[in-house]
Each structure stands twice: as C-alpha cells, then as structure tokens.
C-alpha cells in the first residue's frame, strides 16, 4: 500500500532518516531506491504507519509518498 505524509521540520530535523539512492551505498541488497532508515518511535511518521525499510516513491514541496514493503 502507499501513504502520503507531510513532514514538517522541527529544529532543523525532519524526524526521519533516509538511506540509499542512485550513486550511494544501497540500504539493502542492490536496491538503489531511497528508503526510510529509521524514525523515532511514536513520532508522527511512525504513528502514520511509516516503517524502517519503506521506500520513498515521490517527494513534493508539501508531501512525501511512501510505499510499504
């Protein structure tokens, strides 16, 4: 499934950590996608259903689309 979240910066942090991407060390296997590496327990993204290992599929000015794996 796919969800859309709005990530707001608080004190310079987005509250999620991403890893991977084209030209970077893969987060897992040989996947060049951008994945959620970690996020605070009970934070907004966690409560919205985002999990470590989920794939970022689209980033806009006011939203982030994430696909659960």
CHARMM-style PDB file with segment names, atoms N, HN, CA, C and O in Angstrom:
ATOM      1  N   UNK     1       0.834  -1.182   0.000  1.00  0.00      PROA
ATOM      2  CA  UNK     1       0.000   0.000   0.000  1.00  0.00      PROA
ATOM      3  C   UNK     1       0.867   1.229   0.000  1.00  0.00      PROA
ATOM      4  O   UNK     1       2.068   1.144   0.253  1.00  0.00      PROA
ATOM      5  N   UNK     2       0.280   2.364  -0.279  1.00  0.00      PROA
ATOM      6  HN  UNK     2      -0.696   2.433  -0.485  1.00  0.00      PROA
ATOM      7  CA  UNK     2       1.030   3.621  -0.365  1.00  0.00      PROA
ATOM      8  C   UNK     2       0.310   4.680   0.448  1.00  0.00      PROA
ATOM      9  O   UNK     2      -0.914   4.802   0.386  1.00  0.00      PROA
ATOM     10  N   UNK     3       1.087   5.452   1.217  1.00  0.00      PROA
ATOM     11  HN  UNK     3       2.080   5.353   1.267  1.00  0.00      PROA
ATOM     12  CA  UNK     3       0.507   6.535   2.003  1.00  0.00      PROA
ATOM     13  C   UNK     3       1.239   7.826   1.669  1.00  0.00      PROA
ATOM     14  O   UNK     3       2.383   7.802   1.216  1.00  0.00      PROA
ATOM     15  N   UNK     4       0.583   8.934   1.893  1.00  0.00      PROA
ATOM     16  HN  UNK     4      -0.346   8.954   2.262  1.00  0.00      PROA
ATOM     17  CA  UNK     4       1.195  10.247   1.727  1.00  0.00      PROA
ATOM     18  C   UNK     4       1.277  10.894   3.093  1.00  0.00      PROA
ATOM     19  O   UNK     4       0.280  10.965   3.812  1.00  0.00      PROA
ATOM     20  N   UNK     5       2.465  11.370   3.457  1.00  0.00      PROA
ATOM     21  HN  UNK     5       3.275  11.312   2.873  1.00  0.00      PROA
ATOM     22  CA  UNK     5       2.634  12.066   4.726  1.00  0.00      PROA
ATOM     23  C   UNK     5       3.194  13.453   4.459  1.00  0.00      PROA
ATOM     24  O   UNK     5       3.855  13.685   3.447  1.00  0.00      PROA
ATOM     25  N   UNK     6       2.928  14.348   5.355  1.00  0.00      PROA
ATOM     26  HN  UNK     6       2.391  14.159   6.177  1.00  0.00      PROA
ATOM     27  CA  UNK     6       3.535  15.671   5.320  1.00  0.00      PROA
ATOM     28  C   UNK     6       4.561  15.714   6.431  1.00  0.00      PROA
ATOM     29  O   UNK     6       4.233  15.505   7.599  1.00  0.00      PROA
ATOM     30  N   UNK     7       5.801  15.984   6.069  1.00  0.00      PROA
ATOM     31  HN  UNK     7       6.068  16.153   5.120  1.00  0.00      PROA
ATOM     32  CA  UNK     7       6.898  16.008   7.029  1.00  0.00      PROA
ATOM     33  C   UNK     7       7.235  17.463   7.318  1.00  0.00      PROA
ATOM     34  O   UNK     7       7.568  18.214   6.402  1.00  0.00      PROA
ATOM     35  N   UNK     8       7.154  17.864   8.565  1.00  0.00      PROA
ATOM     36  HN  UNK     8       6.883  17.254   9.309  1.00  0.00      PROA
ATOM     37  CA  UNK     8       7.461  19.232   8.971  1.00  0.00      PROA
ATOM     38  C   UNK     8       8.767  19.244   9.754  1.00  0.00      PROA
ATOM     39  O   UNK     8       8.966  18.435  10.660  1.00  0.00      PROA
ATOM     40  N   UNK     9       9.631  20.141   9.405  1.00  0.00      PROA
ATOM     41  HN  UNK     9       9.470  20.798   8.669  1.00  0.00      PROA
ATOM     42  CA  UNK     9      10.911  20.270  10.098  1.00  0.00      PROA
ATOM     43  C   UNK     9      10.705  20.864  11.480  1.00  0.00      PROA
ATOM     44  O   UNK     9      10.016  21.869  11.655  1.00  0.00      PROA
ATOM     45  N   UNK    10      11.322  20.210  12.459  1.00  0.00      PROA
ATOM     46  HN  UNK    10      11.881  19.393  12.317  1.00  0.00      PROA
ATOM     47  CA  UNK    10      11.299  20.719  13.822  1.00  0.00      PROA
ATOM     48  C   UNK    10      12.739  20.841  14.289  1.00  0.00      PROA
ATOM     49  O   UNK    10      13.444  19.841  14.423  1.00  0.00      PROA
ATOM     50  N   UNK    11      13.168  22.057  14.533  1.00  0.00      PROA
ATOM     51  HN  UNK    11      12.595  22.870  14.424  1.00  0.00      PROA
ATOM     52  CA  UNK    11      14.528  22.322  14.993  1.00  0.00      PROA
ATOM     53  C   UNK    11      15.565  21.769  14.018  1.00  0.00      PROA
ATOM     54  O   UNK    11      16.587  21.225  14.438  1.00  0.00      PROA
ATOM     55  N   UNK    12      15.303  21.910  12.707  1.00  0.00      PROA
ATOM     56  HN  UNK    12      14.473  22.352  12.366  1.00  0.00      PROA
ATOM     57  CA  UNK    12      16.264  21.501  11.694  1.00  0.00      PROA
ATOM     58  C   UNK    12      16.248  20.031  11.345  1.00  0.00      PROA
ATOM     59  O   UNK    12      17.081  19.586  10.557  1.00  0.00      PROA
ATOM     60  N   UNK    13      15.333  19.262  11.902  1.00  0.00      PROA
ATOM     61  HN  UNK    13      14.656  19.624  12.543  1.00  0.00      PROA
ATOM     62  CA  UNK    13      15.269  17.826  11.638  1.00  0.00      PROA
ATOM     63  C   UNK    13      13.922  17.468  11.028  1.00  0.00      PROA
ATOM     64  O   UNK    13      12.899  18.053  11.381  1.00  0.00      PROA
ATOM     65  N   UNK    14      13.923  16.506  10.113  1.00  0.00      PROA
ATOM     66  HN  UNK    14      14.755  16.031   9.826  1.00  0.00      PROA
ATOM     67  CA  UNK    14      12.672  16.028   9.532  1.00  0.00      PROA
ATOM     68  C   UNK    14      12.045  14.914  10.361  1.00  0.00      PROA
ATOM     69  O   UNK    14      10.887  14.565  10.134  1.00  0.00      PROA
ATOM     70  N   UNK    15      12.777  14.352  11.309  1.00  0.00      PROA
ATOM     71  HN  UNK    15      13.718  14.636  11.493  1.00  0.00      PROA
ATOM     72  CA  UNK    15      12.222  13.290  12.143  1.00  0.00      PROA
ATOM     73  C   UNK    15      12.269  11.920  11.486  1.00  0.00      PROA
ATOM     74  O   UNK    15      11.764  10.946  12.045  1.00  0.00      PROA
ATOM     75  N   UNK    16      12.868  11.836  10.308  1.00  0.00      PROA
ATOM     76  HN  UNK    16      13.277  12.627   9.854  1.00  0.00      PROA
ATOM     77  CA  UNK    16      13.099  10.553   9.653  1.00  0.00      PROA
ATOM     78  C   UNK    16      14.515  10.559   9.113  1.00  0.00      PROA
ATOM     79  O   UNK    16      15.073  11.619   8.827  1.00  0.00      PROA
ATOM     80  N   UNK    17      15.096   9.380   8.973  1.00  0.00      PROA
ATOM     81  HN  UNK    17      14.642   8.519   9.205  1.00  0.00      PROA
ATOM     82  CA  UNK    17      16.407   9.247   8.342  1.00  0.00      PROA
ATOM     83  C   UNK    17      16.227   8.411   7.091  1.00  0.00      PROA
ATOM     84  O   UNK    17      15.555   7.380   7.114  1.00  0.00      PROA
ATOM     85  N   UNK    18      16.836   8.863   5.991  1.00  0.00      PROA
ATOM     86  HN  UNK    18      17.382   9.700   5.973  1.00  0.00      PROA
ATOM     87  CA  UNK    18      16.758   8.119   4.742  1.00  0.00      PROA
ATOM     88  C   UNK    18      18.131   7.578   4.387  1.00  0.00      PROA
ATOM     89  O   UNK    18      19.152   8.070   4.867  1.00  0.00      PROA
ATOM     90  N   UNK    19      18.140   6.565   3.542  1.00  0.00      PROA
ATOM     91  HN  UNK    19      17.310   6.166   3.151  1.00  0.00      PROA
ATOM     92  CA  UNK    19      19.387   5.954   3.099  1.00  0.00      PROA
ATOM     93  C   UNK    19      19.214   5.477   1.668  1.00  0.00      PROA
ATOM     94  O   UNK    19      18.096   5.296   1.184  1.00  0.00      PROA
ATOM     95  N   UNK    20      20.347   5.279   1.000  1.00  0.00      PROA
ATOM     96  HN  UNK    20      21.255   5.426   1.394  1.00  0.00      PROA
ATOM     97  CA  UNK    20      20.321   4.753  -0.361  1.00  0.00      PROA
ATOM     98  C   UNK    20      20.229   5.857  -1.380  1.00  0.00      PROA
ATOM     99  O   UNK    20      20.550   7.012  -1.101  1.00  0.00      PROA
ATOM    100  N   UNK    21      19.791   5.495  -2.554  1.00  0.00      PROA
ATOM    101  HN  UNK    21      19.531   4.556  -2.781  1.00  0.00      PROA
ATOM    102  CA  UNK    21      19.685   6.425  -3.662  1.00  0.00      PROA
ATOM    103  C   UNK    21      20.745   6.132  -4.707  1.00  0.00      PROA
ATOM    104  O   UNK    21      21.776   5.527  -4.413  1.00  0.00      PROA
ATOM    105  N   UNK    22      20.484   6.562  -5.910  1.00  0.00      PROA
ATOM    106  HN  UNK    22      19.647   7.054  -6.149  1.00  0.00      PROA
ATOM    107  CA  UNK    22      21.399   6.318  -7.029  1.00  0.00      PROA
ATOM    108  C   UNK    22      22.776   6.906  -6.720  1.00  0.00      PROA
ATOM    109  O   UNK    22      22.895   8.075  -6.355  1.00  0.00      PROA
ATOM    110  N   UNK    23      23.798   6.089  -6.870  1.00  0.00      PROA
ATOM    111  HN  UNK    23      23.701   5.139  -7.167  1.00  0.00      PROA
ATOM    112  CA  UNK    23      25.162   6.526  -6.624  1.00  0.00      PROA
ATOM    113  C   UNK    23      25.606   6.416  -5.177  1.00  0.00      PROA
ATOM    114  O   UNK    23      26.760   6.706  -4.861  1.00  0.00      PROA
ATOM    115  N   UNK    24      24.705   5.999  -4.293  1.00  0.00      PROA
ATOM    116  HN  UNK    24      23.767   5.764  -4.550  1.00  0.00      PROA
ATOM    117  CA  UNK    24      25.041   5.817  -2.874  1.00  0.00      PROA
ATOM    118  C   UNK    24      25.127   4.334  -2.563  1.00  0.00      PROA
ATOM    119  O   UNK    24      24.697   3.494  -3.353  1.00  0.00      PROA
ATOM    120  N   UNK    25      25.679   4.027  -1.420  1.00  0.00      PROA
ATOM    121  HN  UNK    25      26.028   4.710  -0.777  1.00  0.00      PROA
ATOM    122  CA  UNK    25      25.684   2.636  -0.975  1.00  0.00      PROA
ATOM    123  C   UNK    25      24.246   2.192  -0.756  1.00  0.00      PROA
ATOM    124  O   UNK    25      23.482   2.892  -0.092  1.00  0.00      PROA
ATOM    125  N   UNK    26      23.861   1.033  -1.305  1.00  0.00      PROA
ATOM    126  HN  UNK    26      24.482   0.464  -1.844  1.00  0.00      PROA
ATOM    127  CA  UNK    26      22.484   0.554  -1.130  1.00  0.00      PROA
ATOM    128  C   UNK    26      22.153   0.327   0.342  1.00  0.00      PROA
ATOM    129  O   UNK    26      22.993  -0.136   1.114  1.00  0.00      PROA
ATOM    130  N   UNK    27      20.932   0.655   0.716  1.00  0.00      PROA
ATOM    131  HN  UNK    27      20.250   1.032   0.089  1.00  0.00      PROA
ATOM    132  CA  UNK    27      20.456   0.430   2.082  1.00  0.00      PROA
ATOM    133  C   UNK    27      20.284  -1.059   2.328  1.00  0.00      PROA
ATOM    134  O   UNK    27      20.612  -1.558   3.405  1.00  0.00      PROA
ATOM    135  N   UNK    28      19.761  -1.780   1.315  1.00  0.00      PROA
ATOM    136  HN  UNK    28      19.495  -1.375   0.440  1.00  0.00      PROA
ATOM    137  CA  UNK    28      19.646  -3.232   1.420  1.00  0.00      PROA
ATOM    138  C   UNK    28      19.753  -3.842   0.034  1.00  0.00      PROA
ATOM    139  O   UNK    28      19.309  -3.252  -0.951  1.00  0.00      PROA
ATOM    140  N   UNK    29      20.334  -5.004  -0.033  1.00  0.00      PROA
ATOM    141  HN  UNK    29      20.695  -5.483   0.768  1.00  0.00      PROA
ATOM    142  CA  UNK    29      20.554  -5.720  -1.289  1.00  0.00      PROA
ATOM    143  C   UNK    29      21.206  -4.776  -2.312  1.00  0.00      PROA
ATOM    144  O   UNK    29      22.110  -4.018  -1.959  1.00  0.00      PROA
ATOM    145  N   UNK    30      20.765  -4.814  -3.552  1.00  0.00      PROA
ATOM    146  HN  UNK    30      20.030  -5.430  -3.838  1.00  0.00      PROA
ATOM    147  CA  UNK    30      21.299  -3.931  -4.596  1.00  0.00      PROA
ATOM    148  C   UNK    30      20.288  -2.858  -4.970  1.00  0.00      PROA
ATOM    149  O   UNK    30      20.325  -2.333  -6.083  1.00  0.00      PROA
ATOM    150  N   UNK    31      19.401  -2.532  -4.068  1.00  0.00      PROA
ATOM    151  HN  UNK    31      19.371  -2.958  -3.163  1.00  0.00      PROA
ATOM    152  CA  UNK    31      18.328  -1.577  -4.301  1.00  0.00      PROA
ATOM    153  C   UNK    31      18.880  -0.156  -4.298  1.00  0.00      PROA
ATOM    154  O   UNK    31      19.471   0.271  -3.306  1.00  0.00      PROA
ATOM    155  N   UNK    32      18.696   0.588  -5.398  1.00  0.00      PROA
ATOM    156  HN  UNK    32      18.216   0.241  -6.204  1.00  0.00      PROA
ATOM    157  CA  UNK    32      19.160   1.975  -5.483  1.00  0.00      PROA
ATOM    158  C   UNK    32      18.084   2.969  -5.056  1.00  0.00      PROA
ATOM    159  O   UNK    32      18.280   4.180  -5.154  1.00  0.00      PROA
ATOM    160  N   UNK    33      16.954   2.461  -4.584  1.00  0.00      PROA
ATOM    161  HN  UNK    33      16.795   1.477  -4.504  1.00  0.00      PROA
ATOM    162  CA  UNK    33      15.876   3.339  -4.143  1.00  0.00      PROA
ATOM    163  C   UNK    33      16.240   4.076  -2.863  1.00  0.00      PROA
ATOM    164  O   UNK    33      17.208   3.734  -2.184  1.00  0.00      PROA
ATOM    165  N   UNK    34      15.449   5.089  -2.548  1.00  0.00      PROA
ATOM    166  HN  UNK    34      14.662   5.366  -3.099  1.00  0.00      PROA
ATOM    167  CA  UNK    34      15.618   5.820  -1.290  1.00  0.00      PROA
ATOM    168  C   UNK    34      14.663   5.202  -0.285  1.00  0.00      PROA
ATOM    169  O   UNK    34      13.455   5.144  -0.515  1.00  0.00      PROA
ATOM    170  N   UNK    35      15.208   4.746   0.823  1.00  0.00      PROA
ATOM    171  HN  UNK    35      16.189   4.794   1.010  1.00  0.00      PROA
ATOM    172  CA  UNK    35      14.421   4.035   1.826  1.00  0.00      PROA
ATOM    173  C   UNK    35      14.484   4.743   3.172  1.00  0.00      PROA
ATOM    174  O   UNK    35      15.436   5.465   3.467  1.00  0.00      PROA
ATOM    175  N   UNK    36      13.463   4.527   3.971  1.00  0.00      PROA
ATOM    176  HN  UNK    36      12.689   3.941   3.731  1.00  0.00      PROA
ATOM    177  CA  UNK    36      13.450   5.046   5.334  1.00  0.00      PROA
ATOM    178  C   UNK    36      14.387   4.164   6.156  1.00  0.00      PROA
ATOM    179  O   UNK    36      14.164   2.959   6.273  1.00  0.00      PROA
ATOM    180  N   UNK    37      15.434   4.762   6.724  1.00  0.00      PROA
ATOM    181  HN  UNK    37      15.615   5.741   6.628  1.00  0.00      PROA
ATOM    182  CA  UNK    37      16.406   4.002   7.510  1.00  0.00      PROA
ATOM    183  C   UNK    37      15.947   3.870   8.966  1.00  0.00      PROA
ATOM    184  O   UNK    37      16.025   2.792   9.556  1.00  0.00      PROA
ATOM    185  N   UNK    38      15.470   4.971   9.529  1.00  0.00      PROA
ATOM    186  HN  UNK    38      15.407   5.846   9.050  1.00  0.00      PROA
ATOM    187  CA  UNK    38      14.973   4.926  10.913  1.00  0.00      PROA
ATOM    188  C   UNK    38      14.097   6.139  11.174  1.00  0.00      PROA
ATOM    189  O   UNK    38      14.167   7.142  10.465  1.00  0.00      PROA
ATOM    190  N   UNK    39      13.281   6.028  12.192  1.00  0.00      PROA
ATOM    191  HN  UNK    39      13.224   5.213  12.768  1.00  0.00      PROA
ATOM    192  CA  UNK    39      12.391   7.116  12.573  1.00  0.00      PROA
ATOM    193  C   UNK    39      12.069   6.952  14.051  1.00  0.00      PROA
ATOM    194  O   UNK    39      12.081   5.836  14.568  1.00  0.00      PROA
ATOM    195  N   UNK    40      11.783   8.048  14.729  1.00  0.00      PROA
ATOM    196  HN  UNK    40      11.774   8.955  14.309  1.00  0.00      PROA
ATOM    197  CA  UNK    40      11.510   7.966  16.161  1.00  0.00      PROA
ATOM    198  C   UNK    40      10.220   7.200  16.453  1.00  0.00      PROA
ATOM    199  O   UNK    40       9.200   7.404  15.795  1.00  0.00      PROA
ATOM    200  N   UNK    41      10.282   6.319  17.447  1.00  0.00      PROA
ATOM    201  HN  UNK    41      11.110   6.153  17.982  1.00  0.00      PROA
ATOM    202  CA  UNK    41       9.094   5.593  17.896  1.00  0.00      PROA
ATOM    203  C   UNK    41       8.074   6.593  18.414  1.00  0.00      PROA
ATOM    204  O   UNK    41       8.410   7.515  19.157  1.00  0.00      PROA
ATOM    205  N   UNK    42       6.828   6.399  18.012  1.00  0.00      PROA
ATOM    206  HN  UNK    42       6.556   5.650  17.408  1.00  0.00      PROA
ATOM    207  CA  UNK    42       5.696   7.238  18.401  1.00  0.00      PROA
ATOM    208  C   UNK    42       5.777   8.652  17.826  1.00  0.00      PROA
ATOM    209  O   UNK    42       5.019   9.526  18.246  1.00  0.00      PROA
ATOM    210  N   UNK    43       6.680   8.891  16.875  1.00  0.00      PROA
ATOM    211  HN  UNK    43       7.295   8.181  16.534  1.00  0.00      PROA
ATOM    212  CA  UNK    43       6.717  10.179  16.185  1.00  0.00      PROA
ATOM    213  C   UNK    43       5.618  10.217  15.138  1.00  0.00      PROA
ATOM    214  O   UNK    43       4.957   9.204  14.909  1.00  0.00      PROA
ATOM    215  N   UNK    44       5.406  11.357  14.498  1.00  0.00      PROA
ATOM    216  HN  UNK    44       5.943  12.180  14.684  1.00  0.00      PROA
ATOM    217  CA  UNK    44       4.327  11.484  13.520  1.00  0.00      PROA
ATOM    218  C   UNK    44       4.388  10.459  12.384  1.00  0.00      PROA
ATOM    219  O   UNK    44       3.360   9.888  12.021  1.00  0.00      PROA
ATOM    220  N   UNK    45       5.570  10.220  11.822  1.00  0.00      PROA
ATOM    221  HN  UNK    45       6.405  10.684  12.117  1.00  0.00      PROA
ATOM    222  CA  UNK    45       5.684   9.250  10.726  1.00  0.00      PROA
ATOM    223  C   UNK    45       5.382   7.836  11.219  1.00  0.00      PROA
ATOM    224  O   UNK    45       4.692   7.080  10.536  1.00  0.00      PROA
ATOM    225  N   UNK    46       5.888   7.472  12.389  1.00  0.00      PROA
ATOM    226  HN  UNK    46       6.449   8.086  12.944  1.00  0.00      PROA
ATOM    227  CA  UNK    46       5.615   6.159  12.980  1.00  0.00      PROA
ATOM    228  C   UNK    46       4.116   5.979  13.199  1.00  0.00      PROA
ATOM    229  O   UNK    46       3.557   4.934  12.865  1.00  0.00      PROA
ATOM    230  N   UNK    47       3.479   6.980  13.750  1.00  0.00      PROA
ATOM    231  HN  UNK    47       3.933   7.828  14.021  1.00  0.00      PROA
ATOM    232  CA  UNK    47       2.044   6.901  14.015  1.00  0.00      PROA
ATOM    233  C   UNK    47       1.224   6.862  12.725  1.00  0.00      PROA
ATOM    234  O   UNK    47       0.099   6.362  12.720  1.00  0.00      PROA
ATOM    235  N   UNK    48       1.788   7.394  11.623  1.00  0.00      PROA
ATOM    236  HN  UNK    48       2.701   7.800  11.628  1.00  0.00      PROA
ATOM    237  CA  UNK    48       1.097   7.353  10.333  1.00  0.00      PROA
ATOM    238  C   UNK    48       1.266   6.004   9.636  1.00  0.00      PROA
ATOM    239  O   UNK    48       0.644   5.755   8.604  1.00  0.00      PROA
ATOM    240  N   UNK    49       2.114   5.126  10.203  1.00  0.00      PROA
ATOM    241  HN  UNK    49       2.619   5.328  11.042  1.00  0.00      PROA
ATOM    242  CA  UNK    49       2.306   3.804   9.623  1.00  0.00      PROA
ATOM    243  C   UNK    49       3.582   3.622   8.841  1.00  0.00      PROA
ATOM    244  O   UNK    49       3.795   2.564   8.250  1.00  0.00      PROA
ATOM    245  N   UNK    50       4.443   4.630   8.822  1.00  0.00      PROA
ATOM    246  HN  UNK    50       4.270   5.490   9.302  1.00  0.00      PROA
ATOM    247  CA  UNK    50       5.724   4.511   8.136  1.00  0.00      PROA
ATOM    248  C   UNK    50       6.634   3.607   8.957  1.00  0.00      PROA
ATOM    249  O   UNK    50       6.663   3.698  10.184  1.00  0.00      PROA
ATOM    250  N   UNK    51       7.378   2.732   8.280  1.00  0.00      PROA
ATOM    251  HN  UNK    51       7.355   2.658   7.283  1.00  0.00      PROA
ATOM    252  CA  UNK    51       8.278   1.804   8.949  1.00  0.00      PROA
ATOM    253  C   UNK    51       9.666   1.872   8.315  1.00  0.00      PROA
ATOM    254  O   UNK    51       9.797   2.232   7.145  1.00  0.00      PROA
ATOM    255  N   UNK    52      10.690   1.533   9.072  1.00  0.00      PROA
ATOM    256  HN  UNK    52      10.584   1.240  10.022  1.00  0.00      PROA
ATOM    257  CA  UNK    52      12.049   1.422   8.526  1.00  0.00      PROA
ATOM    258  C   UNK    52      12.009   0.400   7.395  1.00  0.00      PROA
ATOM    259  O   UNK    52      11.412  -0.668   7.529  1.00  0.00      PROA
ATOM    260  N   UNK    53      12.647   0.737   6.290  1.00  0.00      PROA
ATOM    261  HN  UNK    53      13.133   1.604   6.181  1.00  0.00      PROA
ATOM    262  CA  UNK    53      12.656  -0.136   5.119  1.00  0.00      PROA
ATOM    263  C   UNK    53      11.628   0.256   4.081  1.00  0.00      PROA
ATOM    264  O   UNK    53      11.685  -0.238   2.955  1.00  0.00      PROA
ATOM    265  N   UNK    54      10.682   1.134   4.420  1.00  0.00      PROA
ATOM    266  HN  UNK    54      10.636   1.535   5.334  1.00  0.00      PROA
ATOM    267  CA  UNK    54       9.711   1.614   3.438  1.00  0.00      PROA
ATOM    268  C   UNK    54      10.426   2.443   2.386  1.00  0.00      PROA
ATOM    269  O   UNK    54      11.431   3.093   2.673  1.00  0.00      PROA
ATOM    270  N   UNK    55       9.901   2.419   1.164  1.00  0.00      PROA
ATOM    271  HN  UNK    55       9.084   1.891   0.931  1.00  0.00      PROA
ATOM    272  CA  UNK    55      10.509   3.114   0.025  1.00  0.00      PROA
ATOM    273  C   UNK    55       9.851   4.477  -0.191  1.00  0.00      PROA
ATOM    274  O   UNK    55       8.626   4.598  -0.192  1.00  0.00      PROA
ATOM    275  N   UNK    56      10.693   5.500  -0.373  1.00  0.00      PROA
ATOM    276  HN  UNK    56      11.688   5.402  -0.372  1.00  0.00      PROA
ATOM    277  CA  UNK    56      10.205   6.832  -0.741  1.00  0.00      PROA
ATOM    278  C   UNK    56       9.981   6.793  -2.245  1.00  0.00      PROA
ATOM    279  O   UNK    56      10.919   6.555  -3.006  1.00  0.00      PROA
ATOM    280  N   UNK    57       8.740   7.028  -2.682  1.00  0.00      PROA
ATOM    281  HN  UNK    57       7.978   7.222  -2.064  1.00  0.00      PROA
ATOM    282  CA  UNK    57       8.442   6.953  -4.113  1.00  0.00      PROA
ATOM    283  C   UNK    57       8.251   8.319  -4.755  1.00  0.00      PROA
ATOM    284  O   UNK    57       8.353   8.445  -5.975  1.00  0.00      PROA
ATOM    285  N   UNK    58       7.979   9.338  -3.959  1.00  0.00      PROA
ATOM    286  HN  UNK    58       7.897   9.235  -2.968  1.00  0.00      PROA
ATOM    287  CA  UNK    58       7.791  10.676  -4.517  1.00  0.00      PROA
ATOM    288  C   UNK    58       7.961  11.704  -3.415  1.00  0.00      PROA
ATOM    289  O   UNK    58       7.513  11.498  -2.287  1.00  0.00      PROA
ATOM    290  N   UNK    59       8.607  12.805  -3.743  1.00  0.00      PROA
ATOM    291  HN  UNK    59       8.971  12.972  -4.659  1.00  0.00      PROA
ATOM    292  CA  UNK    59       8.763  13.902  -2.794  1.00  0.00      PROA
ATOM    293  C   UNK    59       8.280  15.167  -3.474  1.00  0.00      PROA
ATOM    294  O   UNK    59       8.703  15.489  -4.584  1.00  0.00      PROA
ATOM    295  N   UNK    60       7.393  15.881  -2.802  1.00  0.00      PROA
ATOM    296  HN  UNK    60       7.050  15.620  -1.900  1.00  0.00      PROA
ATOM    297  CA  UNK    60       6.885  17.145  -3.317  1.00  0.00      PROA
ATOM    298  C   UNK    60       7.225  18.251  -2.342  1.00  0.00      PROA
ATOM    299  O   UNK    60       7.926  18.030  -1.354  1.00  0.00      PROA
ATOM    300  N   UNK    61       6.735  19.417  -2.620  1.00  0.00      PROA
ATOM    301  HN  UNK    61       6.166  19.596  -3.422  1.00  0.00      PROA
ATOM    302  CA  UNK    61       7.011  20.553  -1.746  1.00  0.00      PROA
ATOM    303  C   UNK    61       6.370  20.360  -0.379  1.00  0.00      PROA
ATOM    304  O   UNK    61       6.953  20.728   0.641  1.00  0.00      PROA
ATOM    305  N   UNK    62       5.169  19.782  -0.355  1.00  0.00      PROA
ATOM    306  HN  UNK    62       4.695  19.482  -1.183  1.00  0.00      PROA
ATOM    307  CA  UNK    62       4.439  19.659   0.896  1.00  0.00      PROA
ATOM    308  C   UNK    62       4.137  18.218   1.284  1.00  0.00      PROA
ATOM    309  O   UNK    62       3.393  17.995   2.239  1.00  0.00      PROA
ATOM    310  N   UNK    63       4.688  17.228   0.577  1.00  0.00      PROA
ATOM    311  HN  UNK    63       5.292  17.409  -0.199  1.00  0.00      PROA
ATOM    312  CA  UNK    63       4.338  15.848   0.894  1.00  0.00      PROA
ATOM    313  C   UNK    63       5.474  14.891   0.545  1.00  0.00      PROA
ATOM    314  O   UNK    63       6.389  15.226  -0.207  1.00  0.00      PROA
ATOM    315  N   UNK    64       5.388  13.695   1.113  1.00  0.00      PROA
ATOM    316  HN  UNK    64       4.645  13.422   1.725  1.00  0.00      PROA
ATOM    317  CA  UNK    64       6.282  12.591   0.797  1.00  0.00      PROA
ATOM    318  C   UNK    64       5.398  11.370   0.607  1.00  0.00      PROA
ATOM    319  O   UNK    64       4.642  11.022   1.514  1.00  0.00      PROA
ATOM    320  N   UNK    65       5.468  10.706  -0.544  1.00  0.00      PROA
ATOM    321  HN  UNK    65       6.082  10.989  -1.281  1.00  0.00      PROA
ATOM    322  CA  UNK    65       4.750   9.449  -0.747  1.00  0.00      PROA
ATOM    323  C   UNK    65       5.674   8.305  -0.413  1.00  0.00      PROA
ATOM    324  O   UNK    65       6.815   8.262  -0.871  1.00  0.00      PROA
ATOM    325  N   UNK    66       5.180   7.376   0.388  1.00  0.00      PROA
ATOM    326  HN  UNK    66       4.253   7.412   0.760  1.00  0.00      PROA
ATOM    327  CA  UNK    66       5.985   6.243   0.851  1.00  0.00      PROA
ATOM    328  C   UNK    66       5.237   4.963   0.577  1.00  0.00      PROA
ATOM    329  O   UNK    66       4.044   4.862   0.864  1.00  0.00      PROA
ATOM    330  N   UNK    67       5.932   3.975   0.020  1.00  0.00      PROA
ATOM    331  HN  UNK    67       6.901   4.057  -0.212  1.00  0.00      PROA
ATOM    332  CA  UNK    67       5.335   2.682  -0.252  1.00  0.00      PROA
ATOM    333  C   UNK    67       5.889   1.659   0.728  1.00  0.00      PROA
ATOM    334  O   UNK    67       7.102   1.473   0.816  1.00  0.00      PROA
ATOM    335  N   UNK    68       5.004   0.995   1.463  1.00  0.00      PROA
ATOM    336  HN  UNK    68       4.018   1.146   1.391  1.00  0.00      PROA
ATOM    337  CA  UNK    68       5.443  -0.027   2.417  1.00  0.00      PROA
ATOM    338  C   UNK    68       5.854  -1.273   1.672  1.00  0.00      PROA
ATOM    339  O   UNK    68       5.237  -1.660   0.680  1.00  0.00      PROA
ATOM    340  N   UNK    69       6.904  -1.893   2.165  1.00  0.00      PROA
ATOM    341  HN  UNK    69       7.406  -1.578   2.971  1.00  0.00      PROA
ATOM    342  CA  UNK    69       7.411  -3.118   1.551  1.00  0.00      PROA
ATOM    343  C   UNK    69       6.998  -4.320   2.368  1.00  0.00      PROA
ATOM    344  OT1 UNK    69       7.330  -5.451   2.014  1.00  0.00      PROA
TER     345      UNK     69
END
